[in-house]
Amino acid sequence: MSSLLTVALVVALTITYISTPIHGVSPGFRTELTQKGIDYIRQVGLPILEAELSKITIPDISGDTDDTSYSLSAIHVTSFTIGASSVAIVPGTGVTVSGSSAALNLHANWHYRMDWWPHVSDSGTCDVSITDVSMAFTLTVGADGKGHATISCDACSANIGHMSIDFHGGASFLYNLFSSEIANSIKGSVSGQVCNAGKQAINTQGNAALESLPVIVSIDANTEIDYGLVAPPTYNTVNYVETEHKGEFYLKSTPTEAPYTPAALPAASQYDRMLYLWLTTYIADSAGYVYAESGILHYTIAPNMVPSSVPIKLNTESFKIIVPALYKAFPNMPIYLAVNNTAPMTVNVTTDLITGTVPGTVQVLVQQANGTMAEAFVLSALIHANATAWVHSNNSKVYVSAKASYLFTDLSLTSTNIGQFNVHVLDDAVNALALIGVIPFINSYSVPGIEIPIVDGISLVNPTLQLGNGYVVVATDFNYQT
């Protein structure tokens, strides 16, 4: 980012992985940038803007007055300071970046030549001091056909206040005869170049930065998440910028829509932090749907996977007392447990806690002496868990993670080849299975977390996570470093 203008809009969009809006779709993910965040952008962006405007180039100026031709060349800015600045939300329009009480100094070479014989000429240098400069840029956001946001400067104004010119060398006193003409030319040129520099930063560097940011973020080898806009950004009257995003998991190989609809989010009501990130249960539910459809959650627990600390071993000998029919049919044989999910995992969030359920089956297979597998029985299992969630950073990336803790399992007997028996005698065994197999497997996906992509150079400061009915909110300040 090379200017405050670019920083302002990119951060105002916050996460900037924006796609073409999908009107009428509820968001699974929402962001709010508050006035506090905007004020911070102004604070860190001011020196960046001053440095950018110090690079403006002023074209050579020439003219004729009183039979004398004059010119100023090699005009360049020696300093540019802005006394006051603001980045303000314009409801329904976008963002206005303003600067006032600015001052700049120029240095140039001067030359004149008399039009009449003997064509006397002379040259020297001059210093120009300009004060009471004000400028304003109005920025709006659109989207291209490739799924990226676009930034445009729809309006720009730059007004030049007072100016003084100090000529050096040669017959510089003669320039005082037409210094007013030179001053008017300089004012017009500086005003135009200030606007051009701002527009250049927005329309080229800003759009290039946005185009480089991903709309789709890879989560793991099999899945990705779509953070595309579902509505244009909202510039609110209470001074915050709101963006609504899809927030849906997809399977990379065969992306299909999850059969869910995000619940409505409440209106923003907190503004004391710079940035708020809202994640609905739709994100988790779409993840559960994707993993269920992919078959990723189908796996087998073998005897050698059970830790030695677990008293129940995967051998029919361990079940001799509680399920005698199993031992009678398959005496002292290894057991393999084929775990399959039968429906997507669901997640529920309230103001107090996060809970989840994982429906599935456990196929109990016995390895016979000849190496073949025989099905003993199949259990239907509904695993209940609660979870904790947190936000963290890793290698300049931001993640929201969750860790499940086992509660209990509802069991029923689906089919049996050893006769009927009371499945509740297996409660302890199933609890051990969930603790050593199912829950760690789920956590292997949830603990790394989902990435919340942000602009390069942005890091979160003291983020906190709050629970709500159907959502979690990350409230945070942020820091920007080039």
C-alpha positions as CSV (number, residue, x, y, z in Angstrom):
1,M,0.0,0.0,0.0
2,S,1.5,3.3,-0.9
3,S,-1.1,5.8,0.2
4,L,-3.7,6.5,2.8
5,L,-6.4,6.3,0.2
6,T,-5.6,2.7,-0.6
7,V,-5.2,1.7,3.0
8,A,-8.5,3.4,3.9
9,L,-10.6,1.5,1.4
10,V,-8.8,-1.8,1.7
11,V,-9.1,-1.8,5.5
12,A,-12.6,-0.4,5.3
13,L,-13.5,-3.5,3.3
14,T,-11.7,-5.2,6.2
15,I,-11.2,-8.7,4.9
16,T,-11.1,-7.8,1.2
17,Y,-11.7,-11.3,-0.1
18,I,-14.8,-10.0,-1.9
19,S,-16.7,-11.4,-4.8
20,T,-19.5,-10.2,-7.0
21,P,-22.5,-9.6,-4.7
22,I,-25.2,-12.3,-4.6
23,H,-28.3,-10.3,-3.8
24,G,-31.0,-11.7,-1.5
25,V,-28.7,-14.3,0.2
26,S,-28.2,-14.1,4.0
27,P,-24.6,-13.8,5.2
28,G,-22.8,-16.6,7.0
29,F,-20.1,-14.1,7.9
30,R,-20.2,-10.4,8.5
31,T,-17.8,-7.6,9.4
32,E,-18.1,-4.1,10.8
33,L,-15.4,-1.5,10.7
34,T,-16.2,1.2,13.3
35,Q,-15.3,4.9,13.4
36,K,-12.6,4.0,15.9
37,G,-11.0,1.8,13.2
38,I,-11.4,4.5,10.6
39,D,-9.8,7.0,12.9
40,Y,-6.8,4.7,13.4
41,I,-6.5,4.3,9.6
42,R,-6.3,8.1,9.4
43,Q,-3.6,8.2,12.1
44,V,-1.3,5.6,10.5
45,G,-2.1,6.6,7.0
46,L,-1.3,10.4,7.3
47,P,2.5,10.0,6.9
48,I,2.0,7.6,4.1
49,L,-0.2,10.1,2.3
50,E,2.3,12.9,2.9
51,A,5.1,10.7,1.4
52,E,2.9,9.8,-1.6
53,L,2.0,13.4,-2.3
54,S,5.7,14.5,-2.0
55,K,6.3,12.4,-5.1
56,I,4.0,14.4,-7.4
57,T,5.6,15.9,-10.4
58,I,4.7,19.4,-11.7
59,P,5.0,19.9,-15.5
60,D,7.2,22.7,-16.8
61,I,5.4,26.1,-16.9
62,S,5.9,28.6,-19.6
63,G,4.3,31.8,-20.9
64,D,4.6,35.3,-22.3
65,T,4.0,38.6,-20.7
66,D,5.0,42.2,-21.7
67,D,7.1,40.9,-24.7
68,T,9.0,38.5,-22.4
69,S,8.9,34.8,-22.6
70,Y,9.4,32.9,-19.3
71,S,9.6,29.3,-18.1
72,L,9.9,27.3,-14.9
73,S,11.4,23.8,-15.3
74,A,12.6,20.9,-13.1
75,I,9.8,21.7,-10.6
76,H,9.8,19.3,-7.7
77,V,8.3,19.1,-4.3
78,T,10.8,19.5,-1.4
79,S,8.3,18.9,1.4
80,F,4.6,18.2,1.9
81,T,2.8,18.2,5.3
82,I,-0.9,17.9,6.2
83,G,-2.1,19.7,9.2
84,A,-5.4,17.9,9.7
85,S,-7.0,14.9,8.1
86,S,-10.1,12.8,8.3
87,V,-11.5,9.5,6.9
88,A,-15.3,9.7,7.2
89,I,-18.2,7.5,6.1
90,V,-20.7,9.0,3.7
91,P,-23.9,7.0,4.3
92,G,-25.1,5.3,1.2
93,T,-22.1,6.4,-0.8
94,G,-18.7,5.3,0.5
95,V,-15.7,6.9,2.2
96,T,-14.3,10.4,2.0
97,V,-10.7,11.0,2.7
98,S,-9.9,14.7,3.4
99,G,-6.8,16.8,4.3
100,S,-6.7,20.4,5.3
101,S,-4.1,23.0,6.4
102,A,-1.6,21.3,4.2
103,A,1.6,23.0,3.1
104,L,4.1,22.2,0.4
105,N,7.3,23.7,-0.8
106,L,8.6,23.5,-4.4
107,H,12.0,24.2,-6.0
108,A,12.4,25.0,-9.7
109,N,14.7,26.6,-12.3
110,W,13.6,29.8,-14.0
111,H,14.5,31.4,-17.3
112,Y,13.4,34.4,-19.3
113,R,14.1,35.9,-22.7
114,M,13.1,39.3,-24.1
115,D,11.1,39.0,-27.4
116,W,12.7,42.1,-28.8
117,W,16.3,42.7,-29.9
118,P,18.9,42.2,-28.4
119,H,16.9,39.3,-26.8
120,V,18.3,39.6,-23.3
121,S,17.9,36.4,-21.3
122,D,18.8,35.2,-17.8
123,S,18.2,32.3,-15.5
124,G,18.2,31.2,-11.9
125,T,16.3,29.2,-9.3
126,C,13.2,29.8,-7.2
127,D,11.5,28.4,-4.1
128,V,7.7,28.3,-3.9
129,S,5.9,28.1,-0.6
130,I,2.2,27.0,-0.7
131,T,0.0,27.0,2.4
132,D,-3.7,26.4,3.3
133,V,-4.0,23.6,0.9
134,S,-7.2,21.4,1.2
135,M,-8.1,18.2,-0.6
136,A,-10.9,15.6,-0.5
137,F,-11.4,12.3,-2.2
138,T,-14.7,10.4,-2.3
139,L,-14.2,6.6,-2.8
140,T,-16.7,3.9,-3.7
141,V,-16.6,0.2,-4.0
142,G,-17.7,-2.0,-6.8
143,A,-17.0,-5.6,-8.1
144,D,-15.6,-6.9,-11.3
145,G,-16.7,-10.1,-13.1
146,K,-13.8,-12.1,-11.7
147,G,-15.0,-12.0,-8.1
148,H,-12.8,-9.2,-6.7
149,A,-13.7,-5.8,-5.3
150,T,-12.8,-2.6,-7.2
151,I,-12.1,0.8,-5.8
152,S,-12.8,4.0,-7.6
153,C,-12.4,7.7,-6.9
154,D,-15.6,9.3,-8.0
155,A,-14.8,12.8,-6.9
156,C,-11.7,14.8,-6.0
157,S,-11.2,18.4,-5.1
158,A,-8.0,20.3,-4.2
159,N,-7.9,24.0,-3.3
160,I,-4.7,26.1,-3.0
161,G,-4.7,28.9,-0.5
162,H,-1.7,31.2,-0.2
163,M,1.5,31.2,-2.2
164,S,4.8,33.0,-2.2
165,I,7.7,32.8,-4.7
166,D,11.3,33.6,-3.9
167,F,13.5,34.0,-6.9
168,H,17.3,33.6,-6.8
169,G,20.1,34.5,-9.1
170,G,20.4,36.7,-12.2
171,A,17.9,39.5,-12.7
172,S,15.4,37.7,-10.6
173,F,13.8,41.0,-9.7
174,L,12.3,41.0,-13.2
175,Y,10.3,37.9,-12.4
176,N,8.4,40.0,-9.8
177,L,6.8,41.7,-12.8
178,F,4.9,38.6,-13.8
179,S,5.0,36.5,-10.6
180,S,1.1,36.6,-10.4
181,E,0.9,34.8,-13.8
182,I,3.4,32.2,-12.6
183,A,1.5,31.8,-9.3
184,N,-1.8,31.1,-11.1
185,S,-0.1,28.5,-13.3
186,I,1.5,26.8,-10.4
187,K,-1.8,26.7,-8.4
188,G,-3.6,25.1,-11.3
189,S,-0.9,22.6,-11.9
190,V,-0.5,21.6,-8.2
191,S,-4.2,21.2,-7.8
192,G,-4.5,18.9,-10.7
193,Q,-1.4,16.8,-9.7
194,V,-2.7,16.3,-6.2
195,C,-5.9,14.8,-7.6
196,N,-4.1,12.8,-10.2
197,A,-1.7,11.3,-7.5
198,G,-4.7,10.3,-5.3
199,K,-6.6,8.8,-8.2
200,Q,-3.5,6.9,-9.4
201,A,-3.0,5.4,-6.0
202,I,-6.7,4.3,-5.8
203,N,-7.3,3.1,-9.3
204,T,-4.1,1.3,-9.9
205,Q,-2.3,0.3,-6.7
206,G,-5.5,-0.1,-4.7
207,N,-7.2,-2.3,-7.3
208,A,-4.1,-4.3,-7.8
209,A,-4.0,-5.0,-4.1
210,L,-7.6,-6.1,-4.0
211,E,-7.2,-8.3,-7.1
212,S,-4.3,-10.1,-5.4
213,L,-6.4,-11.1,-2.4
214,P,-8.2,-14.5,-2.5
215,V,-12.0,-14.8,-2.7
216,I,-11.8,-18.5,-1.9
217,V,-9.6,-19.6,1.0
218,S,-8.2,-23.1,1.2
219,I,-8.9,-24.8,4.6
220,D,-7.2,-28.1,4.0
221,A,-6.5,-30.6,1.2
222,N,-10.1,-31.3,0.7
223,T,-12.1,-28.2,1.6
224,E,-12.2,-24.4,1.0
225,I,-14.4,-21.5,2.1
226,D,-16.1,-18.9,0.0
227,Y,-16.0,-15.4,1.5
228,G,-17.8,-13.7,-1.4
229,L,-20.0,-10.7,-0.8
230,V,-23.8,-11.4,-0.7
231,A,-24.6,-7.7,-0.7
232,P,-22.8,-4.4,-1.4
233,P,-21.0,-2.8,1.5
234,T,-23.2,-0.7,3.8
235,Y,-22.0,2.7,4.9
236,N,-24.0,3.3,8.0
237,T,-25.2,6.6,9.5
238,V,-23.8,5.7,12.9
239,N,-20.3,5.5,11.4
240,Y,-19.4,2.0,10.6
241,V,-18.8,0.1,7.4
242,E,-20.6,-3.3,7.2
243,T,-19.9,-6.1,4.7
244,E,-21.9,-9.3,4.4
245,H,-20.2,-12.4,3.1
246,K,-21.3,-15.9,2.1
247,G,-19.1,-17.9,4.6
248,E,-19.7,-21.3,3.1
249,F,-17.5,-24.4,3.0
250,Y,-17.2,-26.3,-0.3
251,L,-15.5,-29.6,-1.3
252,K,-12.7,-28.7,-3.7
253,S,-13.3,-31.7,-6.0
254,T,-17.1,-31.3,-6.3
255,P,-18.4,-28.0,-4.9
256,T,-22.1,-28.0,-4.1
257,E,-24.3,-25.8,-2.1
258,A,-25.1,-26.8,1.5
259,P,-28.9,-27.3,2.0
260,Y,-29.0,-24.7,4.8
261,T,-29.9,-21.0,5.2
262,P,-28.0,-18.7,7.5
263,A,-30.0,-17.4,10.4
264,A,-30.5,-13.6,10.5
265,L,-27.9,-11.7,12.5
266,P,-28.8,-9.0,15.0
267,A,-28.0,-5.4,14.1
268,A,-24.6,-4.0,15.2
269,S,-24.8,-2.5,18.7
270,Q,-21.1,-2.3,19.8
271,Y,-18.7,0.3,18.5
272,D,-15.9,0.5,21.1
273,R,-13.5,-1.7,19.2
274,M,-12.1,-1.1,15.7
275,L,-13.4,-4.2,14.1
276,Y,-16.1,-6.8,14.6
277,L,-16.2,-10.2,12.8
278,W,-19.4,-12.2,13.0
279,L,-19.3,-16.0,12.3
280,T,-22.6,-17.8,12.2
281,T,-23.3,-21.5,12.8
282,Y,-23.9,-21.7,9.0
283,I,-20.1,-21.8,8.6
284,A,-19.8,-24.8,10.9
285,D,-22.9,-26.5,9.5
286,S,-21.7,-26.1,5.9
287,A,-18.4,-27.6,7.0
288,G,-20.2,-30.6,8.6
289,Y,-22.2,-31.1,5.4
290,V,-19.0,-31.0,3.2
291,Y,-17.1,-33.4,5.4
292,A,-20.1,-35.8,5.6
293,E,-20.6,-35.7,1.8
294,S,-16.9,-36.2,1.2
295,G,-16.5,-39.4,3.2
296,I,-13.6,-37.9,5.1
297,L,-15.3,-38.8,8.4
298,H,-15.4,-42.5,7.5
299,Y,-12.5,-44.3,9.2
300,T,-11.5,-47.5,11.1
301,I,-10.1,-47.8,14.6
302,A,-7.7,-50.8,14.8
303,P,-6.5,-52.6,17.9
304,N,-3.1,-51.0,17.8
305,M,-4.6,-47.5,17.9
306,V,-6.0,-47.9,21.4
307,P,-3.6,-46.4,24.0
308,S,-2.2,-48.8,26.6
309,S,-3.7,-46.6,29.3
310,V,-7.2,-47.6,28.1
311,P,-8.4,-50.7,30.1
312,I,-10.7,-51.9,27.3
313,K,-8.8,-53.5,24.5
314,L,-10.2,-54.1,21.0
315,N,-10.4,-57.9,21.4
316,T,-13.4,-60.0,22.1
317,E,-11.7,-61.1,25.3
318,S,-12.4,-57.6,26.8
319,F,-16.1,-58.1,26.1
320,K,-16.4,-61.6,27.4
321,I,-18.4,-60.5,30.5
322,I,-20.5,-57.6,29.2
323,V,-21.4,-59.1,25.7
324,P,-21.0,-62.9,26.1
325,A,-22.5,-63.6,22.8
326,L,-19.7,-61.7,21.1
327,Y,-17.0,-63.8,22.7
328,K,-19.0,-67.0,22.2
329,A,-19.2,-66.3,18.4
330,F,-15.7,-65.0,18.0
331,P,-13.5,-66.2,20.9
332,N,-10.3,-64.1,21.6
333,M,-10.3,-62.3,18.2
334,P,-9.2,-58.8,17.3
335,I,-12.0,-56.2,16.9
336,Y,-12.0,-53.4,14.3
337,L,-14.4,-50.5,14.6
338,A,-15.6,-48.9,11.3
339,V,-16.9,-45.5,12.2
340,N,-19.2,-43.8,9.7
341,N,-21.1,-40.5,9.9
342,T,-24.7,-40.9,8.7
343,A,-25.6,-37.2,8.6
344,P,-23.7,-33.9,8.9
345,M,-22.5,-32.8,12.3
346,T,-24.6,-29.9,13.6
347,V,-23.4,-27.0,15.9
348,N,-25.5,-24.9,18.2
349,V,-24.3,-21.7,19.8
350,T,-26.0,-19.8,22.6
351,T,-24.9,-17.0,24.8
352,D,-23.5,-19.5,27.3
353,L,-22.0,-22.3,25.4
354,I,-21.3,-24.1,22.1
355,T,-22.6,-27.7,21.6
356,G,-22.5,-30.1,18.8
357,T,-23.9,-33.5,17.8
358,V,-22.3,-36.1,15.5
359,P,-24.7,-38.8,14.2
360,G,-23.1,-42.0,12.9
361,T,-22.8,-45.7,13.1
362,V,-20.1,-48.0,14.5
363,Q,-19.7,-51.3,12.6
364,V,-18.1,-53.9,14.9
365,L,-15.9,-56.2,12.8
366,V,-14.0,-59.2,14.0
367,Q,-10.9,-60.4,12.3
368,Q,-11.1,-64.2,12.1
369,A,-8.3,-66.7,12.1
370,N,-8.1,-66.8,8.3
371,G,-7.8,-62.9,8.2
372,T,-11.3,-62.3,6.9
373,M,-13.6,-59.8,8.6
374,A,-17.0,-60.7,10.0
375,E,-19.6,-58.3,11.0
376,A,-20.8,-58.9,14.6
377,F,-23.2,-56.0,15.0
378,V,-23.8,-52.3,14.1
379,L,-24.5,-49.6,16.6
380,S,-26.3,-46.3,15.9
381,A,-24.6,-43.5,17.8
382,L,-25.4,-39.9,18.4
383,I,-22.3,-38.3,20.0
384,H,-22.8,-35.1,22.1
385,A,-20.0,-32.7,22.8
386,N,-19.5,-29.1,23.9
387,A,-16.7,-26.9,22.6
388,T,-14.6,-23.8,23.3
389,A,-13.7,-21.3,20.6
390,W,-10.9,-18.8,20.4
391,V,-9.2,-16.5,17.9
392,H,-5.4,-16.6,17.3
393,S,-2.7,-15.6,14.9
394,N,-0.1,-17.8,13.2
395,N,2.5,-16.6,10.7
396,S,0.6,-13.3,10.2
397,K,-2.6,-15.1,9.5
398,V,-5.7,-15.0,11.7
399,Y,-7.7,-18.1,12.6
400,V,-10.9,-18.9,14.6
401,S,-10.5,-22.3,16.2
402,A,-12.7,-24.7,18.2
403,K,-11.9,-27.7,20.4
404,A,-14.6,-30.3,21.2
405,S,-15.0,-32.0,24.6
406,Y,-16.9,-35.2,24.9
407,L,-20.2,-35.3,26.8
408,F,-22.1,-38.6,26.1
409,T,-23.4,-40.8,23.4
410,D,-27.0,-42.0,22.7
411,L,-26.7,-45.7,21.5
412,S,-29.1,-48.1,19.8
413,L,-28.6,-51.4,18.1
414,T,-29.1,-51.2,14.4
415,S,-28.4,-54.8,13.4
416,T,-26.8,-57.8,14.9
417,N,-25.4,-61.2,13.9
418,I,-24.9,-62.4,17.4
419,G,-28.4,-61.9,18.8
420,Q,-30.0,-59.2,20.8
421,F,-28.3,-57.6,23.8
422,N,-28.6,-54.5,26.0
423,V,-26.4,-51.9,24.2
424,H,-26.0,-49.9,27.4
425,V,-23.5,-52.4,28.6
426,L,-21.2,-50.9,26.0
427,D,-21.5,-47.3,27.4
428,D,-18.0,-47.4,28.9
429,A,-16.5,-48.9,25.8
430,V,-18.2,-46.3,23.6
431,N,-17.1,-43.5,25.8
432,A,-13.6,-44.7,25.5
433,L,-14.0,-45.0,21.7
434,A,-15.3,-41.4,21.5
435,L,-12.5,-40.0,23.7
436,I,-9.7,-41.8,21.9
437,G,-11.1,-41.8,18.3
438,V,-14.0,-39.6,17.4
439,I,-13.3,-36.4,19.4
440,P,-9.6,-36.3,18.5
441,F,-10.5,-36.8,14.9
442,I,-12.9,-33.9,14.9
443,N,-10.4,-31.7,16.7
444,S,-7.8,-32.5,14.1
445,Y,-9.9,-30.4,11.8
446,S,-11.4,-27.8,14.2
447,V,-8.3,-26.9,16.3
448,P,-6.3,-25.6,13.3
449,G,-9.2,-23.3,12.7
450,I,-10.6,-21.5,9.7
451,E,-8.6,-18.7,8.3
452,I,-10.0,-15.1,8.3
453,P,-7.9,-13.6,5.6
454,I,-6.9,-10.0,6.2
455,V,-4.8,-7.3,4.4
456,D,-1.1,-7.8,4.5
457,G,0.4,-5.7,7.3
458,I,-2.7,-5.9,9.5
459,S,-2.5,-7.7,12.8
460,L,-5.2,-8.0,15.4
461,V,-4.7,-6.4,18.9
462,N,-6.3,-8.0,22.0
463,P,-9.1,-9.9,20.1
464,T,-11.9,-11.3,22.2
465,L,-14.6,-13.8,21.3
466,Q,-18.2,-13.5,22.4
467,L,-21.0,-16.0,22.1
468,G,-24.5,-15.2,20.8
469,N,-27.5,-17.1,19.7
470,G,-26.4,-18.7,16.5
471,Y,-23.1,-16.9,16.1
472,V,-19.8,-15.9,17.6
473,V,-18.3,-12.4,17.4
474,V,-14.7,-11.5,17.4
475,A,-14.2,-8.0,18.7
476,T,-10.7,-6.5,18.1
477,D,-8.5,-3.6,17.5
478,F,-5.8,-3.8,14.9
479,N,-2.4,-2.6,14.0
480,Y,-1.0,-1.7,10.6
481,Q,2.6,-1.9,9.6
482,T,4.1,-1.6,6.1
